[in-house]
Amino acid sequence: MGDLGDMIDGEFQLREAQEQRRLEEHEYQSIRLELVIGYRQTLADLQTGNRRAEKKPQLRSAIGEMLHMTKGVAPGKVGGQETEEEKISILIDQLNKDILVSTKHLSSSMDLLIDF
């Protein structure tokens, strides 16, 4: 009879450990999702800040204008700025996809917790 009681206790402890693991995983996923959303917002703010900086009139000398014309770069455009803008846009798109996947995963883990 003692063996049966030990088996039941062991099974109960195993279920408690599994439930605790699910709860911790759910908490981790929700914290991770909050951080990713905050990071995406920071990148979006940075991107709008770069756009505002591009719109500011830039003073250039006549020699600088001539150099840009000979290099084939249009006046008023900064070469590195476009690549940063593209990188930020790509990163924001990746974060949006990651947020969507995390949200689906989080909602499915909530369904498991409710069903359990």
Secondary structure as UniProt FT lines:
FT   HELIX           2..55
FT   HELIX           62..71
FT   TURN            75..76
FT   HELIX           79..115
//
